[in-house]
């Protein structure tokens, strides 16, 4: 498992984390996206799901463990995870 504190821009992540918070929000253009806060023992990280209709997005809630696949990016000086696939962990 890769811990959140070790994430660096450009890394590819495929692991299980706690979904501390989950919200559907709007971009400046009015397009919906999913905003999740991922957590492990080393910290938290914002995750963005740019396609809120992607498979698995409705299958989990806050405080569920989720299996995410994505890429670490930097936005406004902060690390975030651009989530490509997500599903509730078994």
C-alpha positions in Angstrom: 0.0 0.0 0.0 1.2 3.5 -0.8 0.6 6.0 2.0 -0.9 9.4 1.2 2.1 11.2 2.7 4.4 9.6 0.1 2.3 10.7 -2.9 4.2 12.9 -5.5 2.9 14.5 -8.6 2.8 12.1 -11.6 2.4 9.0 -9.5 -0.2 6.4 -10.5 -2.3 5.0 -7.6 -4.3 1.8 -7.4 -5.2 1.1 -3.7 -7.8 1.1 -1.0 -8.5 4.2 1.2 -11.2 5.4 3.6 -13.6 7.8 1.9 -13.9 10.5 4.7 -16.2 12.7 2.7 -18.1 12.5 -0.6 -19.9 15.4 -2.4 -21.2 16.1 -5.9 -20.2 19.7 -6.8 -20.3 22.0 -9.8 -17.4 23.4 -11.8 -17.4 27.1 -12.8 -19.0 26.0 -16.1 -21.9 24.2 -14.2 -20.7 20.7 -14.9 -21.0 18.1 -12.1 -18.0 16.3 -10.6 -17.4 14.1 -7.6 -15.3 15.4 -4.7 -14.0 12.9 -2.2 -11.6 13.2 0.7 -9.4 10.1 1.0 -7.8 9.2 4.3 -5.2 6.7 5.6 -3.1 6.8 8.8 -0.7 9.3 7.3 -3.2 12.0 6.2 -5.9 13.1 3.8 -6.1 13.9 0.1 -8.7 15.5 -2.1 -9.9 13.3 -4.9 -11.7 14.4 -8.0 -14.0 12.3 -10.1 -14.5 14.3 -13.3 -17.1 11.9 -14.7 -19.8 11.6 -12.0 -21.6 9.0 -14.1 -18.7 6.7 -14.0 -19.3 3.1 -12.9 -19.2 2.6 -9.1 -19.6 6.3 -8.0 -23.1 5.6 -6.6 -22.0 2.4 -4.8 -20.2 4.0 -1.9 -20.8 6.6 0.7 -18.7 8.6 3.2 -16.9 6.3 5.7 -16.7 3.4 3.3 -13.4 1.9 2.2 -13.0 2.4 -1.5 -10.7 1.0 -4.2 -9.4 3.9 -6.3 -7.4 4.1 -9.5 -6.0 7.5 -10.5 -3.1 9.9 -11.0 -1.7 12.3 -8.5 -1.7 15.9 -9.8 -1.0 19.3 -8.3 -3.7 22.1 -8.3 -3.2 25.5 -6.7 -0.2 24.2 -4.8 -2.0 21.2 -3.3 -1.8 17.5 -4.2 -5.0 15.8 -5.4 -6.0 12.5 -7.0 -7.6 12.5 -10.4 -9.7 9.4 -10.0 -10.2 7.3 -13.1 -12.0 4.3 -11.5 -13.6 3.8 -8.1 -15.6 1.1 -6.3 -16.5 0.1 -2.8 -13.9 -2.2 -1.4 -14.9 -5.8 -0.6 
